[in-house]
Amino acid sequence: MANGTAGWGMKFLLWVGLPFFALLGLALAVPDVAAAWQAKSGDGTAGTFIARYEECSRNCNWYGDFVPDGGGTPRNDVIVYDGPDELSSGATVAARDTGARRGVFAAQGGSSWLLFTGLAVAGALAAIGWVVTLVHAIANRLRT
């Protein structure tokens, strides 16, 4: 009985868990990996992030407006990645806009590039694992 339960759990992980983690990792991280690495390298448009409000769930994120140095189009209601721990509404942070979908990166740097990269790699590995599982299942079906 315990053996059957363990087998069911493994099947659930392979058929539901892998595609879920693949979609999650690829959809959330891949579009912003390049932007995170550009910020890590100091590329992008320099400007100022103006903190407006903080939202907390598992962790807290500050949202606000990004105003590019020397003109250009501001971005409103964006996250500041790698921002300082102590922020308050109206505080400003030097930041870089590298084209990330939801935010800008604090110029001081941080580890967001590592998070985006790790999620993208995990998503890609989950996708590969799911494809291997599908191919293996199809091959087994064809043999019987």
Salt bridges, closest charged atoms under 4 A:
ASP32 OD2 - ARG101 NE 3.48
ASP65 OD2 - ARG52 NE 2.89
ASP97 OD1 - ARG75 NH1 2.91
